[in-house]
């Protein structure tokens, strides 16, 4: 949908376009006017450097007709194709429709290739070299921008090659993530924790859960404050996949490690989004199935059974 909701911009663009076309005709008319100041030598009267005079020779006829043909072509084009603001043209052509047709034609040509994988489970596809080669291309085109070309992610973008899964790493859960996307929301918790010192103490307690370097005194003082976090991360800090709450007892830190990073997370919260890939027109169901198998295979040996 267009961002311009007012008809003003459509009229404005159409007006600028037509002014340009009729301005070309005006230019032809002005250059064709008689400008002779001295009939005896056919000059316009303009003289430079004493001897350089501007002659009144008309433009070559072929040059004039090029302008005329250009104007006629432009007007005809704007009747048939879109170009005058919101006017769609008599032919009904649009970039969106042209792109959709190209995508549909490409998908129709690829359908026999993906049909071979329809009867395979994600685990079987993960063991198929051809399916994984296709999955690799799909990943590079649609996922590598965030998760990296090696799928190891970066700060705030999960590593897909390890065994840590916020929402579950089974083929069904990966497919669900690809289809519907995910929105991770850690709300600001400083008000529920207490004073800034309480927040710092809680940060050290969180670091102690994973055996990270921490201040033991602050950690002991912050333990009681963890009750504000237990609803999502669990009383033991191991997290809950049902709500996408990360495990705080391992050494994987998606959004940064250390007192400063954890304090900032408690104070400010965090919203992280994985966009849905289904319904965008970029990937078919068959391609999403292959991509699911590819992502699952990144952290599982081909043919293995998912246990997470």
Backbone as a ProteinNet text record, in pm:
[ID]
protein_1_A
[PRIMARY]
XXXXXXXXXXXXXXXXXXXXXXXXXXXXXXXXXXXXXXXXXXXXXXXXXXXXXXXXXXXXXXXXXXXXXXXXXXXXXXXXXXXXXXXXXXXXXXXXXXXXXXXXXXXXXXXXXXXXXXXXXXXXXXXXXXXXXXXXXXXXXXXXXXXXXXXXXXXXXXXXXXXXXXXXXXXXXXXXXXXXXXXXXXXXXXXXXXXXXXXXXXXXXXXXXXXXXXXXXXXXXXXXXXXXXXXXXXXXXXXXXXXXXXXXXXXXXXXXXXXXXXXXXXXXXXXXXXXXXXXXXXXXXXXXXXXXXXXXXXXXXXXXXXXX
[TERTIARY]
85	0	88.8	46.8	125.9	128.6	243	255.7	185.5	157.3	93.7	-57.6	-126.7	-270.6	-350.1	-285.2	-354.2	-346	-453	-454.7	-364.5	-318.3	-234	-109.2	-45.6	81	62	-49.5	-78.1	-92.2	-169.9	-188.8	-57.4	21.5	149.2	244.1	257.3	347	298	165.7	110.7	134.7	119.6	141.8	285.5	380.5	522.6	554.8	497.9	523.9	472.7	349.6	291.6	360.1	400.4	473.5	603.3	670.7	795	772.8	663.6	634.8	598.5	506.1	465.2	573.5	663.2	778.3	869.8	876.4	956.4	896.5	762.8	697.6	720.2	713.9	738	880.1	974.9	1114	1128	1059.4	1064.6	1006.9	896.3	833	922	985.9	1070.5	1194.2	1251.8	1372.9	1340.8	1214.3	1175.7	1133.9	1125.4	1085.5	1196.4	1157.9	1254.9	1327	1461	1540	1640.9	1622	1721.4	1721.3	1836.9	1853.6	1913.1	1982.9	2045.1	2013.9	1918.3	1877.1	1986.1	2078.3	2181.7	2277.4	2312.4	2407.3	2348.6	2212.7	2144.1	2201.3	2223.6	2272.3	2166.7	2185	2089.9	2128.1	2246.5	2293.1	2383.3	2397.7	2486.4	2630	2721.8	2862.1	2949.6	3050.4	3144.2	3287.3	3368.5	3511.3	3533.2	3439.6	3459.5	3420	3447.7	3424.7	3330	3305.3	3224	3076.2	3000.4	2860.8	2769	2652	2554.6	2465.9	2471.2	2390	2246.4	2156.7	2015.4	1974.4	2063.1	2031.2	1933.2	1828.1	1730.8	1789.5	1725.2	1767.9	1740.1	1822.1	1794.2	1654.9	1586.8	1450.1	1443.3	1545.9	1542.9	1551.1	1620.6	1634	1499.6	1433.2	1302.6	1204.7	1206.3	1112.1	1143	1266.4	1298.8	1227	1225.3	1153.7	1004	949.6	806.5	767.7	847.4	819.2	829.3	926.9	942.6	819.2	765.8	645.9	526.6	507.9	395.3	408.1	530.6	552.8	523.7	567.7	547.6	399.6	321.9	178	110.5	148.3	90.9	127.7	253.3	300.6	220.9	195.6	126.4	-21.7	-77.2	-214.6	-220.1	-119.3	-120.7	-65.4	43	112.2	103.4	121.6	117.3	234.5	208.2	311.6	258	125.1	60.8	1.9	86.3	40.1	-24.7	-149.8	-219.8	-286.6	-282.6	-344	-272	-347.1	-287.6	-261	-312.6	-290.6	-391.8	-416.6	-515.7	-473.9	-343.6	-296.8	-304.6	-321.1	-329.4	-198.6	-87	44.5	92.5	163	225.4	349.1	442.6	563.1	530.1	431.8	394.4	341.1	252.5	196.4	303.8	393.3	500.5	591.6	624	708.5	637.6	508.4	432.5	427.6	414.8	411.1	546.4	654.2	786.8	811.3	767.7	783.9	701.5	577.4	490.7	550.2	604.4	666.7	788.4	870	988.9	949.6	847.2	802.8	746.4	678	623.2	735.3	843.9	957.5	1030.5	1030.5	1101.7	1017.5	887.3	797.7	838	876.9	919.4	1042	1131	1250.8	1213.9	1124.3	1084.3	988.9	920.7	826.6	896.8	1023.2	1099	1117.9	1115.9	1139.2	1009.8	894	766.1	741.9	790.1	766.2	872.4	973.2	1082	1055.2	1096.5	1088.9	1203.3	1196	1307.8	1440.5	1436.6	1559.3	1616.5	1527.5	1573.8	1625.7	1558.7	1607.7	1743.6	1764.7	1893.1	2006.4	1973.9	2075.1	2087.6	2008.1	2009	2096.2	2207.8	2300.2	2233.4	2145.2	2080	1986.6	1911.4	1820.9	1898.9	2011.6	2091.4	2160.6	2195.5	2253.3	2150	2025.3	1917.4	1890.1	1887.9	1865.6	1971.5	2093.7	2202.5	2178.2	2132.7	2103.7	1986	1884	1768.9	1811.9	1898.9	1946.5	2026.7	2114.5	2197.9	2113.1	2005.1	1921.6	1823.9	1785.5	1677.4	1713.3	1819.4	1849.3	1987.5	2081.6	2220.4	2237.9	2147.1	2158.9	2159.4	2089.5	2084.5	2170.1	2160.2	2227.8	2370.1	2412.2	2547.4	2556.8	2653.3	2669.5	2706.4	2765.9	2799.5	2693.3	2584.5	2470.4	2505.9	2620.3	2660.5	2609.3	2534.9	2471.6	2570.1	2518.8	2598.6	2516.7	2558.6	2484.9	2339.8	2247.7	2102.7	2049	2135.3	2091.1	2141.8	2052.4	2093.5	2184.6	2272	2356.6	2270.8	2262.6	2178.7	2255.4	2384.3	2465.7	2490.8	2442.3	2462.9	2334.3	2330.7	2215.2	2127.8	2143.8	2065.7	1952.4	1828.3	1711.9	1614.3	1584.6	1491.9	1349.9	1310.8	1172.8	1163.7	1270.6	1269.9	1339.9	1416	1494.7	1449.8	1329.3	1277.3	1236.3	1226.9	1182.4	1047.9	954.7	824	836.6	919.7	936.3	1010.6	1109.6	1182.3	1088.1	1004.1	906.7	809.6	766.2	675.4	740.5	867.8	940.2	952.4	985	999.3	865.2	759.5	628.7	572.4	573.4	503.4	594	725.3	815.9	809	892.6	894.3	915.6	854.2	879.5	920.5	1046	1095.8	1085	1024.2	1001.4	1043.7	1152.4	1194.7	1155.6	1054.9	1010.2	1110.2	1113.4	1197.9	1154.1	1250	1216.6	1273.4	1336.2	1402.3	1304.3	1183.5	1086.2	1047.4	1041.9	1004.6	1120.1	1242.7	1360.6	1390.2	1384.7	1411.6	1504.5	1603.8	1696.1	1800.9	1875.2	1985.7	2085.8	2109.5	2200.6	2141.7	2010.3	1944.1	1959.7	1949.8	1965.8	2107.3	2207.2	2345.6	2365	2307.7	2319.7	2255	2137.7	2069.8	2154.1	2218.2	2303.6	2414.5	2474.7	2580.8	2525.6	2403.8	2343.3	2320.3	2271.8	2250.2	2382.4	2490	2620.4	2665	2629.8	2670.8	2601.4	2483.2	2408.4	2483.7	2562.6	2637.5	2784.1	2819.4	2957.8	3049.6	2991.2	3072.9	3137.1	3247.2	3308.6	3208.3	3200.7	3101.6	3146	3077.3	3100.7	3008	3065	2984.7	2894.4	2943.1	2861.1	2739.3	2761.9	2648.8	2553.4	2608.9	2524.9	2435.3	2488.9	2408.2	2296.7	2326.9	2225.1	2119.3	2160	2068.1	1982	2014.6	1939.9	1792	1758.3	1617.3	1542.1	1615.6	1551.9	1517.7	1572.2	1548.7	1403.9	1329.8	1189.2	1113.8	1160.5	1096.9	1119.7	1220.5	1257.1	1208.6	1178.2	1148.6	1024	930.4	807.2	835.8	941.6	977.6	1098.8	1200.6	1325.6	1326.1	1221.1	1214.5	1292.6	1252.4	1319.2	1465.6	1498.7	1637.1	1713.6	1646.8	1712.9	1737	1677.2	1702.8	1613.1	1527.3	1445.1	1327.5	1242	1125.2	1103.6	1108.6	1089.8	949.3	852.5	713.8	699	780.2	773.2	900.1	989.1	1111.7	1209.3	1201.6	1292.2	1421.4	1536.3	1662.3	1707.6	1788.1	1853.3	1966.3	1962.7	2063.5	2177.1	2171.6	2273.3	2383	2371.3	2476.6	2564.8	2655	2748.9	2713.5	2587.1	2541	2465.4	2516.6	2457.8	2421.7	2293.9	2248.2	2266.5	2245.7	2247.7	2365.4	2465.4	2583.1	2598.6	2724.6	2755.2	2822.7	2811.8	2878.4	2778.4	2826.2	2737.6	2665.6	2739.5	2679.3	2568.3	2594	2494.4	2369.6	2388.9	2273.9	2195.3	2264.7	2197.3	2114.8	2171.2	2097.8	1974.3	1987	1872.6	1762.6	1801.2	1702.1	1634.5	1713.1	1658.7	1572.3	1619	1555.6	1470.1	1491	1420.9	1475.4	1409.4	1457	1344.2	1327.6	1234.2	1313.9	1301.8	1375.7	1276.1	1286.2	1186.7	1251.5	1199	1229.6	1108.2	1119.5	1001.5	949.6	819.7	757.8	800.2	825.8	868.1	754.4	648	533.2	442.4	379.4	284	347.7	478.8	545.2	559.3	535.5	552.6	695.2	785.6	925.8	954.9	889.8	918.1	789.3	793.7	679.7	683.8	575.3	570.9	680.5	705.4	809.8	947.6	970.5	1099.1	1114.8	1005	1011.1	1040	989.4	1017.4	1165.4	1222.5	1364.4	1448.5	1408.1	1481.8	1473.8	1359.2	1345.6	1445.6	1453.2	1546.7	1690.8	1719.9	1856.5	1895.5	1807.3	1837.8	1849.9	1760.7	1770.7	1903.4	1943.5	2067	2192.1	2183	2300.7	2351.4	2260.3	2299.6	2272	2243.8	2219.5	2289.8	2341.3	2403.2	2295.7	2325.5	2225.3	2167.9	2034.7	1969	1945	1997.8	1978	1837.1	1796.6	1664	1674.2	1589.4	1592.6	1544.8	1615.5	1580	1549.5	1572.5	1550.4	1403.6
-119.3	0	124.6	221.7	343.4	418.5	481.8	565.7	699.5	735.7	863.9	843.2	888.2	866.8	982.7	1094.8	1210.9	1209.2	1252.5	1259.4	1370.1	1458.8	1570.6	1520.8	1417.5	1372.1	1308.8	1240.2	1183.8	1294.5	1398.4	1511.7	1585.9	1600.4	1671.1	1600.6	1468.6	1392.4	1395.4	1379.9	1385.9	1522.6	1626.9	1762.2	1784.8	1742.2	1757.2	1683.1	1563.4	1483.6	1555.2	1602.5	1670.2	1803.2	1874.8	2000.7	1973.9	1864.8	1830.7	1802.1	1729.2	1695	1819.7	1898.8	2018.1	2125.2	2118.3	2208	2179.5	2051.7	2014.6	2077.6	2074.9	2139.1	2290	2351.3	2494.8	2530.2	2443.4	2466.6	2464.1	2366.9	2361	2487.2	2533.3	2653.8	2775.8	2787.8	2905.3	2904.4	2785.7	2780.5	2798.9	2776.5	2792.3	2934.2	3022.3	3161.3	3236.8	3333.1	3412.3	3507.7	3500.4	3582.6	3670.8	3687.6	3761.2	3908.5	3955.6	4098.5	4170.5	4096.2	4155.9	4066.3	4107.9	4025.6	4010.4	4102.5	4098.9	3982.6	3944.1	3835.2	3716.6	3714.5	3603.2	3569.8	3670.4	3649.1	3696.1	3655.5	3693.7	3824.1	3874.6	3996.4	3970.6	3843.4	3808.7	3794.7	3869.4	3867.4	3844.7	3751.6	3724.2	3741.9	3798.2	3817.1	3894	3977.6	4065.5	4005.9	3876	3817.5	3698.1	3642.6	3521.8	3561.1	3530.5	3570.4	3447.2	3462	3352.7	3359.5	3252.5	3246.3	3206.6	3234.3	3202.9	3078.7	2980.5	2857.7	2773.6	2725.5	2644.8	2508.1	2440.5	2305.1	2213.9	2111.2	2014.7	1954.8	1930.1	1880.2	1746.1	1659.8	1529.1	1544	1648.1	1672.7	1719.3	1807.9	1855.8	1740	1650.4	1539.1	1438.6	1431.4	1344.9	1393.5	1526	1582	1555.1	1574.7	1554.3	1409.2	1316.2	1172.8	1137.9	1198	1172.7	1216.4	1332.7	1383.3	1292.3	1252.7	1165.9	1031.5	975.9	847.6	860	968.9	988.8	992.8	1068	1077.1	941.7	869.6	736.2	639.6	647.9	560.3	585.8	714.1	748.2	712.2	692.7	644.7	494.2	420.6	274.1	223.9	286.4	238.8	341.6	297.7	392.9	489.7	614	716	850.9	861.3	985.8	968.2	972.5	959	824.2	824.5	700.7	635.2	699.6	642.3	513.7	403.3	271.9	238.6	316.6	288.4	190.1	199.4	114.3	-32.1	-59.5	-198	-270.1	-196	-258.3	-318.5	-274.2	-327.5	-261.5	-339	-283.4	-364.3	-303.9	-375	-491.7	-470.7	-578	-699.1	-673.4	-784.8	-854.1	-775.6	-834.1	-921	-869.9	-948	-1074.7	-1061.7	-1178.7	-1285.1	-1242.4	-1338.8	-1407.1	-1330.9	-1389.9	-1491.5	-1456.5	-1549.2	-1675	-1657.9	-1773.6	-1863.3	-1802.6	-1881.5	-1957.2	-1889.2	-1954.6	-2069.6	-2048.4	-2153.5	-2273.3	-2245.1	-2354.4	-2439.2	-2374.1	-2447.6	-2528.5	-2474.8	-2542.6	-2648.9	-2647.7	-2739.8	-2886.3	-2934	-3074.8	-3106.4	-3009.1	-3031.3	-3049.8	-2963.4	-2972.7	-3089.4	-3137.9	-3248.4	-3373.4	-3388.6	-3505.9	-3506	-3385.3	-3376.4	-3383	-3380.1	-3372.7	-3493.3	-3608.2	-3730.8	-3755.4	-3668.8	-3688.2	-3611.2	-3668.1	-3598.3	-3497.9	-3400.9	-3306.7	-3376.5	-3483	-3555.8	-3621.5	-3675.5	-3736.9	-3631.8	-3517.6	-3410	-3360.1	-3356.7	-3310.6	-3402.8	-3526.8	-3622.3	-3626.6	-3546.1	-3544.7	-3429.8	-3457.4	-3350.5	-3248.6	-3293.3	-3199	-3105.2	-3162	-3078.4	-2977.6	-3019.3	-2929.4	-2821.4	-2855.2	-2753.4	-2645.6	-2687.6	-2591.4	-2512	-2582.1	-2514.7	-2409.8	-2439.5	-2343.7	-2215.9	-2229	-2110.2	-2032.3	-2104.5	-2037.1	-1962.7	-2025.3	-1962.1	-1836.8	-1844.9	-1730.1	-1612.3	-1642.2	-1535.7	-1476.6	-1553.1	-1508.2	-1499.2	-1565.1	-1572.9	-1519.9	-1526.3	-1492	-1345.8	-1259.7	-1117.6	-1096.1	-1178.8	-1165.8	-1270.7	-1394.9	-1504.5	-1529.2	-1456.6	-1471.8	-1583	-1572.9	-1673.5	-1809.7	-1811.3	-1938.7	-1982.3	-1906.8	-1936	-1927	-1868.5	-1859.3	-1732.4	-1652.7	-1536.2	-1430.4	-1337.9	-1231.6	-1176.3	-1066.9	-1011.7	-985.1	-1040.8	-1030.1	-1116.4	-1191.2	-1281.6	-1421.8	-1516	-1646.7	-1726.3	-1802.2	-1899.6	-2022.1	-2061.5	-2174.4	-2305.1	-2302.5	-2423.7	-2491.1	-2431.8	-2493.6	-2563.1	-2602.6	-2674.4	-2587.4	-2455.8	-2364.3	-2307.1	-2335.8	-2291	-2220.9	-2096.4	-2020.8	-2074.5	-2119.3	-2162.4	-2309.3	-2382.6	-2523.8	-2550.7	-2659.8	-2690.9	-2813.4	-2863.2	-2974	-2921.5	-3008.1	-2961.6	-2888.7	-2938.2	-2871.9	-2730.2	-2711.6	-2579.2	-2484.9	-2537.7	-2455.2	-2412.7	-2505.7	-2473	-2367.1	-2379.4	-2280.5	-2142.9	-2139.9	-2012.7	-1950.1	-2031.8	-1980.3	-1929.3	-2002.4	-1964.4	-1839.7	-1839.1	-1734.3	-1625.4	-1650.5	-1554.8	-1563.4	-1484.4	-1480.5	-1336.7	-1303.5	-1174.4	-1201.4	-1173.4	-1189.9	-1058.1	-1063	-939	-958	-891.1	-887.2	-749.9	-739.5	-608.4	-546.1	-414.4	-350.3	-397.5	-440.6	-499.9	-422.9	-308.9	-235.6	-199.1	-157.5	-116.7	-233.6	-354.1	-471.5	-521.2	-492	-539.8	-452.1	-319.7	-228.8	-116.9	-90.5	20.5	-14.7	85.3	56.1	-42.7	-37.1	-133.5	-274	-283.6	-414.1	-470.4	-383.7	-427.1	-479.8	-410.2	-457.1	-590.8	-604.1	-730.1	-844.8	-817.6	-919.4	-958.4	-859.8	-888.4	-985.6	-966.5	-1057.5	-1194.9	-1200.9	-1331	-1405.2	-1332.9	-1394.2	-1447.3	-1371	-1419.2	-1542.2	-1549.6	-1665.4	-1792.8	-1780.2	-1897.6	-1977.5	-1907.4	-1974.7	-1996.5	-1967.9	-1984.7	-1879	-1765.9	-1658.1	-1579.2	-1510.3	-1426.7	-1326.9	-1316.3	-1229.6	-1195.7	-1099.3	-1062.4	-1148.2	-1238.7	-1334.5	-1265.9	-1155.9	-1085.4	-1024.8	-957.3	-898.3	-1009.6	-1121.8	-1230.9	-1284	-1294.9	-1344.3	-1246	-1116.9	-1015.8	-1010.3	-1045.7	-1037.8	-1160.6	-1270.2	-1394.8	-1378.1	-1306.7	-1290	-1205.8	-1124.3	-1037.7	-1114.4	-1235.1	-1312.7	-1358.6	-1346.7	-1385.2	-1307.3	-1183.9	-1102.7	-1161.5	-1246.9	-1303.3	-1446.9	-1512.3	-1655.1	-1689.9	-1597.4	-1626.5	-1667.7	-1611.8	-1645.7	-1737.8	-1706.4	-1782.9	-1905.8	-1921.9	-2035.8	-2010.3	-2079.1	-2060.9	-2101.6	-2196.3	-2242.3	-2164.8	-2070.5	-1988.5	-2057.8	-2175.9	-2251.8	-2210	-2111.1	-2058.5	-2147.1	-2095.6	-2170.4	-2142.7	-2249	-2233.7	-2186.9	-2215.7	-2177.1	-2027	-1951.2	-1805.1	-1745.9	-1831.7	-1783.7	-1721.5	-1760.6	-1704.8	-1784.9	-1720.3	-1793.8	-1858.8	-1961.8	-2030.1	-1941.3	-1906.1	-1816.9	-1893.7	-2028.7	-2108.4	-2158.2	-2128.4	-2169.3	-2049.6	-2066.7	-1958.6	-1891.8	-1899.5	-1837.4	-1710	-1597.6	-1466.3	-1398.4	-1399.8	-1349.5	-1199.2	-1124.7	-978.4	-915	-992.5	-937.9	-990.1	-999.2	-1056.5	-951.4	-970.3	-881.6	-797.7	-735.4	-657.3	-547.2	-471.1	-357.9	-404.1	-513.8	-562.7	-613.6	-685.1	-740.5	-629.9	-534	-420.2	-344.4	-322.5	-252.5	-331.6	-463.9	-547.5	-537.8	-542.2	-532.5	-394.8	-291.5	-155.2	-123	-163.2	-118.3	-223.6	-350.5	-455.8	-473.2	-558.4	-584.8	-645	-594.4	-653.9	-699.4	-826.7	-883.1	-956.3	-936.5	-994.6	-1074.5	-1194	-1275.9	-1267.4	-1206.2	-1186.8	-1318.2	-1326.4	-1443.9	-1453.1	-1575.6	-1596.6	-1648.6	-1696.5	-1744	-1626.1	-1634.6	-1531.1	-1404.8	-1404.3	-1285.2	-1288.1	-1405.1	-1418.1	-1451.6	-1459.5	-1488.2	-1638	-1712.6	-1854.7	-1935.7	-2043.9	-2134.4	-2231.2	-2307.4	-2406.8	-2511.9	-2550.5	-2649.5	-2594.8	-2468	-2406.7	-2392.7	-2359.7	-2350.8	-2486.3	-2592.9	-2727.9	-2762.2	-2729.7	-2755.1	-2668.9	-2543.4	-2453.5	-2501	-2554.8	-2611.6	-2723.8	-2813.5	-2926.2	-2877.4	-2774.4	-2721.7	-2663.2	-2580.8	-2519.9	-2627.2	-2726	-2836	-2909.5	-2930.7	-3003.3	-2929.2	-2796.8	-2720.7	-2764.7	-2809.7	-2849.3	-2996	-3071	-3214.7	-3290.1	-3404.9	-3487.7	-3536.3	-3543.7	-3590.6	-3724.3	-3732.8	-3857.4	-3877.7	-3788.3	-3803.9	-3764.3	-3807	-3771.7	-3656.8	-3555.8	-3438.1	-3474.2	-3432.4	-3463.4	-3339.4	-3218.2	-3097.2	-3059.7
0	0	0	-76.5	-85.9	46.1	73.9	192.8	173.2	46.5	18.3	11.6	113	119.8	61.2	34.9	-20.5	-172.4	-239.5	-385.2	-438.4	-351.2	-393.4	-464.4	-408.1	-465.2	-601.7	-622.2	-754.4	-858.1	-822.2	-913.3	-934.6	-829	-839	-935.9	-922.6	-1009.6	-1153.4	-1172.4	-1308	-1369.9	-1288.8	-1339	-1381	-1299.8	-1333.7	-1462.4	-1478.8	-1599.4	-1724.4	-1718	-1834.9	-1864	-1760.1	-1781	-1855.6	-1821.7	-1891.6	-2038.6	-2068.7	-2208.9	-2289.2	-2237.1	-2310.8	-2308.8	-2210.8	-2211	-2328.6	-2368.1	-2485.9	-2611.9	-2622.5	-2737.5	-2736.2	-2619.4	-2607.4	-2650.9	-2614.2	-2654	-2806.4	-2870.2	-3016.1	-3078.2	-3023.3	-3078.8	-3061.6	-2944.1	-2919	-3008	-3027.3	-3111.1	-3257.8	-3295	-3434.7	-3469.6	-3369.5	-3397.1	-3472.1	-3551.1	-3627.3	-3533.2	-3532.3	-3440.4	-3513.8	-3645	-3722.9	-3683.9	-3647.2	-3617.2	-3736.7	-3820.8	-3939.5	-4058.9	-4142.2	-4255.7	-4358.4	-4360.9	-4465.1	-4448.5	-4323.9	-4304.7	-4229	-4207.5	-4142.6	-4004.4	-3923.5	-3787.3	-3689	-3564.3	-3458.8	-3391.4	-3421.3	-3357.3	-3238.1	-3197.5	-3086	-3135.7	-3075.5	-3117.7	-2995	-3007.4	-2898.7	-2949.5	-2866.9	-2897.8	-3027.6	-3062.9	-3178.4	-3310.9	-3331.6	-3463.5	-3462.6	-3343.7	-3337.5	-3331.8	-3437.8	-3450.4	-3450.7	-3391.4	-3386.5	-3510.6	-3589.4	-3710	-3675.1	-3763.5	-3742.9	-3820.7	-3832.3	-3904.1	-3821.2	-3881.4	-3806.8	-3770.7	-3672	-3638.1	-3756.8	-3776.4	-3883.2	-3865.6	-3977.6	-3968.7	-3896.6	-3920.3	-3855.6	-3703.4	-3656.2	-3512.5	-3454.8	-3532.3	-3488.7	-3479.3	-3580	-3580	-3468.3	-3427.4	-3312.3	-3187	-3168.2	-3054.2	-3066.3	-3185.5	-3206.9	-3180.7	-3234.5	-3213.1	-3064.6	-2996.9	-2853.7	-2776	-2810.3	-2742.3	-2770	-2898.3	-2933.5	-2861.9	-2861.8	-2793.7	-2644.1	-2582.4	-2438.8	-2403.2	-2483.1	-2455.4	-2474.1	-2579.6	-2601	-2489.6	-2445.5	-2337.4	-2209.8	-2179.4	-2056.3	-2061.2	-2180.7	-2191.8	-2165.2	-2214.9	-2205.6	-2072.6	-2024.9	-1904.3	-1792	-1665	-1552.9	-1558.9	-1525.4	-1526.8	-1482.9	-1480.6	-1439.7	-1299.4	-1201	-1063.6	-1039.8	-991.8	-957.6	-1079	-1195.3	-1314.8	-1352.5	-1371.4	-1391.8	-1537.6	-1630.2	-1771.1	-1827.6	-1958.4	-2023.8	-2025.2	-2026.5	-2034.8	-1900.7	-1791.7	-1660.3	-1612.4	-1668.6	-1629.7	-1500.9	-1418.4	-1298.8	-1265.5	-1194.9	-1154.3	-1062.9	-972.4	-880.6	-955.9	-1055.3	-1131.6	-1215.3	-1272.2	-1352.8	-1266.4	-1146.8	-1055.7	-1010.4	-976.5	-932.3	-1041.5	-1166.9	-1277.9	-1293.5	-1281.1	-1292.7	-1181.3	-1058.9	-946.3	-968.9	-1016.9	-1042.1	-1150.4	-1256.6	-1364	-1312.2	-1229.6	-1174.6	-1081.9	-999.1	-907.4	-983.8	-1095.3	-1176.3	-1236.3	-1276.7	-1332.4	-1225.5	-1101.3	-993	-924	-949.6	-879	-893.3	-1013.7	-1024	-938.6	-922.9	-841.9	-695.3	-643.9	-503.7	-478.6	-584.6	-567.5	-515.4	-549.3	-503.1	-352.9	-291.9	-147.8	-66.6	-137.2	-65.3	24.1	-17.2	59.9	166.6	173.7	268.8	398	508.9	637.3	645	736.7	751.3	778.7	857.5	887.1	761.3	676.6	552.2	454.3	448.7	362	408.1	540.8	593.2	553.1	515.4	471.6	319.5	250.3	103.8	55	-12.6	-57.5	-148.4	-237.5	-329.4	-253.3	-159.5	-80	2.6	58.4	141.1	57.3	-66.9	-154.9	-186.4	-209	-232.6	-105.8	9.8	136.9	165.8	127.4	149.1	70.1	-55.7	-136.8	-77.8	-32.7	28.6	154.4	232.6	355.6	323.6	225.3	189.7	140.8	71	15.3	115.6	217.9	305.2	453	496.4	640.5	678.3	583.5	616.3	654.1	610.1	642.9	793.5	868.1	1015.1	1084.2	1038.5	1108.7	1058.4	955.3	904	801.4	711.6	606.4	663.3	783.9	848	948.3	957.6	1046.8	1194	1226.8	1367.2	1435	1362.6	1421.4	1467.8	1547.7	1607.9	1723.6	1783.3	1896.2	1857.2	1934.2	1915.2	1802.7	1731.7	1626.5	1659	1689	1741.5	1649	1712	1645	1615.2	1489.4	1450.7	1442.3	1476.9	1464.7	1598.9	1709	1839.4	1884.5	2010.1	2063.1	2152.7	2144.3	2227.2	2142.9	2182.6	2106	2198.3	2170	2253.3	2242.9	2124.2	2101.8	2061.6	2075.2	2040.1	1909.4	1904.7	1786.4	1710.8	1737.5	1658.1	1521.1	1420.3	1288.4	1292.3	1375.8	1384.6	1438.9	1542	1600.7	1505.9	1435.4	1338	1225.3	1178.7	1075	1124.4	1249.2	1306.8	1313	1350.2	1356	1217.8	1117.6	981.8	928.1	955.2	901.8	970.6	1103.7	1178.2	1233.2	1234.1	1295.2	1446.9	1512.3	1658.6	1704.9	1816.9	1880.3	2024.4	2055.6	2191.1	2265.7	2383.5	2458.6	2603.7	2639.6	2779.5	2832.8	2919.9	2966.5	3062.9	3074.4	3176.9	3315.6	3397.9	3527.8	3646	3620.4	3728.9	3839.9	3802.6	3904.1	3993.9	3935.5	4015.4	4100.5	4058.3	4131.3	4252.2	4233.9	4345.6	4306.4	4389.8	4369.1	4264.5	4215.5	4123.6	4180.4	4312.2	4374.1	4369.6	4388.9	4378.6	4237.9	4137.6	3998.7	3976.4	4027	4013.9	4085.1	4203.6	4277.5	4199.7	4140.8	4060.9	3939.7	3877	3761.2	3799.9	3917.4	3961.3	3995.6	4048.5	4074	3942.3	3840.3	3709.1	3653.3	3668.4	3620.9	3697.4	3827	3907.1	3861.5	3802.8	3759	3653.3	3571.5	3465.2	3502.6	3628.6	3671	3614.4	3568.8	3515.1	3628.5	3602.4	3706.2	3761.7	3893.6	3956.5	4097.4	4155.8	4295	4380.6	4460.3	4537	4639.6	4699.7	4797.6	4729.6	4617.1	4544.6	4496.8	4452.4	4404.9	4515.8	4636.1	4748.5	4782.8	4770.5	4797.8	4686.3	4564.9	4451.5	4432.7	4501.9	4483	4510.2	4618.9	4654.1	4551	4475.5	4375.9	4247.7	4235.7	4114.3	4103.4	4211.8	4207.3	4100.6	4070.9	3966.7	3827.5	3814.5	3684.1	3667.8	3779.4	3778.2	3697.7	3685.1	3611.2	3467.3	3407.8	3269.3	3262.5	3341	3333.7	3422.6	3505.8	3594.9	3722.9	3829.8	3958.3	3951.8	3863.2	3849.4	3742.5	3674	3572.9	3441	3422	3298.8	3182.7	3205.8	3098.1	3063.1	2975.8	2929.4	2781.6	2701	2557.4	2523.1	2608.1	2579.7	2565.4	2637.7	2629.4	2567.8	2520.4	2457.8	2555.2	2683.3	2784.1	2784.1	2765.8	2753.7	2884	2867.9	2978.8	3030.3	3157.9	3215.7	3282.8	3274.5	3344	3251.1	3121.3	3028.8	2995.8	2900.6	2867	2734.4	2696.4	2572.3	2607	2556.4	2586.6	2455.3	2422.6	2292.7	2278.8	2387.2	2379.2	2453.3	2485.4	2551.9	2693.6	2739	2869.9	2958	3087.9	3182.8	3259.8	3367.2	3453.3	3376.1	3296.7	3225.7	3131.5	3057.9	2962.8	3034	3143.9	3216.2	3286.1	3345.8	3409.1	3305.7	3186.6	3080.1	3039.5	3034.5	2998.5	3104.2	3231.6	3339.2	3336.9	3316.5	3319.5	3197.8	3081	2956.5	2887.3	2921.1	2850.3	2709.4	2631	2495.3	2413.1	2291.1	2195.6	2074.3	2041.3	1929.1	1839.3	1708.4	1618.5	1507.1	1488.1	1371.6	1280.2	1161.8	1075.8	1019.8	1000.5	939	793	747.4	609.5	520.8	583.7	505.8	471.8	355.8	316.5	262.9	245.4	193.6	41.7	-18.3	-162.6	-202.8	-105.6	-138	-137.8	-48.6	-33.8	-42.3	-117.9	-126.2	-8.2	7.8	115.6	96.5	-28.6	-55.1	-17.5	-47.9	-13	137.8	207.2	352.8	415.1	354.9	405.6	392.2	276.3	256	349.1	365.9	454.8	599.6	639.8	774.1	794.8	697.2	707.5	710.8	632.2	629	763.9	823.2	952.6	1060.1	1057.7	1154.7	1138.3	1013.7	987.5	1030.4	1048	1090.7	1227.8	1313.7	1449.3	1477.3	1372.5	1386.9	1275.1	1308.1	1206.2	1111.3	981.6	885	925.3	924.9	958	1105.8	1189.8	1334	1373.4	1490.6	1541.7	1635.1	1614.9	1701.6	1840.7	1941.4	2079.8	2160.1	2104.9	2182.9	2179.9
[MASK]
++++++++++++++++++++++++++++++++++++++++++++++++++++++++++++++++++++++++++++++++++++++++++++++++++++++++++++++++++++++++++++++++++++++++++++++++++++++++++++++++++++++++++++++++++++++++++++++++++++++++++++++++++++++++++++++++++++++++++++++++++++++++++++++++++++++++++++++++++++++++++++++++++++++++++++++++++++

